Amino acid sequence: MSLRDTLNTIVESVDGSLAALIMAYDGIPIDEVTVEQSEFDMQMLSVEYASVLKEIKRAVDIIKMGNLEEVIITTTRTCVVVRVLVDDFFAALIMDRNGNIGKGRYMLKLKSFEVLQELS
């Protein structure tokens, strides 16, 4: 299965999904699948969140609490579930605020192995 197919599977499986993406911490997108009706600028959102995630990862490293695995950012309009893949890349699922967050977390974790195989 290709990286895009895996991202499509995640988006199609989770109610309320707006986009799924793979990105490097430096803000460079690897691949992305977006639902057509999304009103958000996914590129700007993903670049800004990559910057925030880099700082969170740095803080986790400083306090030596283990490796960062997952971050969930919830706003009044969206929920973003981020799953760390390797030191350089993360996967993110952007959902409507009322999307199925639990299933989104599950699908990102479940499909992370497939994504890693495609990135190798």
Secondary structure, DSSP 8 states (H G I E B T S, - for coil): --HHHHHHHHHHHSTTEEEEEEEETTS-EEEEEE-TT--S-HHHHHHHHHHHHHHHHHHHHHHT-----EEEEE-SSEEEEEEE-SSSEEEEEEEETTS-HHHHHHHHHHHHHHHHHHH-
